[in-house]
Amino acid sequence: MKASEFKKLIKEAVREVIREELMEVVQQPTVQESTPPPPPPIKRTGNTIADMLAETAASMTNTDYQNVIGADNSMAQNFNRNTFLPRQSFKPASDEPTVIAQTVASAPKVGLDLSQLGFINKAAAIVNAADKKQKEKHGV
């Protein structure tokens, strides 16, 4: 085999390989790498749970929401937020054990009697102390 024939054979083989590679590149769909826009700055409210929910809402897309919840926007029409809110305030009137004992005695006796539990007499004091600490923490 002459050198010119060998060179010609190599050129044809290279052309064939290049054509095959180009056809593969042309047939592959082009995927554009897009970076999502940075989330808007979240205003802190002091309520940790509300802040976390705001951060989550800002970072999720509609597709993420549908994947996590398995729902769409039409389901929001059936959501009634008032169902989860208490109908009355449950702040204790006093944390004195005698007042608590009188209140428990005058309450209707239906279902489980929680007054028999040992910690109930101290529950109002615990709630008041927790409220006081929360007010101090948030400067209210």
N, C-alpha and C positions, 0 to 999 in steps of 0.2 A: 504494500500500500504506500502510495506516495504521500509526502508531507502535505501537499495541497488538498488531496482527497481527505486525509485525516482531519485537517483544519476545517474543511467544509462540513464533515460529519459532526464535529464538535459544535460548530455554529448552529447547525440545524437542531441538535439536541438541546442546546441552550435556549434557542428561540421557542422550542416546544415547551420546555419547563416554564419559561417566563409567561407564555400564553396561558398555561394551566393556572399559574399563580394569579395572574391578572383576572382570569375568569372567576376564581374563588373570591377575590377581593371585591369584584363588582357584584357578585351574587349575595354577599353578606350584607345584611341591613346595617346601616350606619347608626350607631348609638351615640347620641350626644351626651356627654357628661355635663350635667348641669348641677350646679351647687344651689341648694335652696337659699333664699334670701335670709339674712340674719333676723332672728325674731325681734320684734319691737321691745324696747325696754319696759320692764314690768314695774309698775308703781307699787311699792310696799304699803300695805294697809295696816300692818301690825297683827293681823289675824293670820296665823301661820297656815292654816288649812286653806283659807281663801287665796293666799299668795301662791301656794303650791298648785291649786286648781287653775289659777290664772296662767302660771308658767306652763302647765300641761296644755291648756287650751291654745296658748300662743305657739307651742312647738308642734302641735298635731295638725295634720292635713285632714281633709274630708275622707280620704281613703283610709288613713290611719284610724279615724273615728269609726268608720264602717267596719273595719277589720276587728277592732277591739270590741265594740259594742254589738256588732251584728245588727245595726239599726240604721234608719235613715231619718231625715228631718221630719217626716210625717208623724213619727211617733211622739214628737214633742207636744203635739196638740193634746194628747191624752195625759200629759204629765201635770199633776196638780201639786204644786209646791206646798200648799197649805196643809196637805196631809201629814207632812213631817214636822210641822210647827206645833208647839204645845198650845192648847186652847186657853190655858190660864197660867199665871205665874206660880212657880213652885218654890218661891223663896220662903224660908222659915220665918215666922213672926218673931220668934225669940229662940235663944239657945239655952235658956234655963231649963233644967231637968223637970221642974214642977210644972211649967207651962206645957212642956212637951207631953208629960204624963197626962195632963188634963185634956189636951188635944187628942191624944191617942184614945183616951177613955170615951170621949164624946164622938169619935169617928164611927161610921157605920161598920158593923162587923160582918163583912162579906168576904169570902175567900180566905186566903192565907193570912194569919195574924202575924204581921211582921214585928209587932211590939214585943213578942217573946224572944226576939233575937237580942243578944247582949249589946251590940254596938248601936242600936237604934237611938238610945238616949243621948249618945254623943254625936250622932249624925249631923244635927243642926249646927253644933259648934264647929264641926269639921267643914261643913259647907261655908259657914261665915268666915272661917279662917282662910279657906281657899279663895273666896271672893276678895278678901282684904289683900291677900298676897298678889292676886292678879291685878288689882287696882294699883298697888304699889309698883308692880313690875312695868305696867303700861303708863304710869304717871297720871292716872285718872283721879 
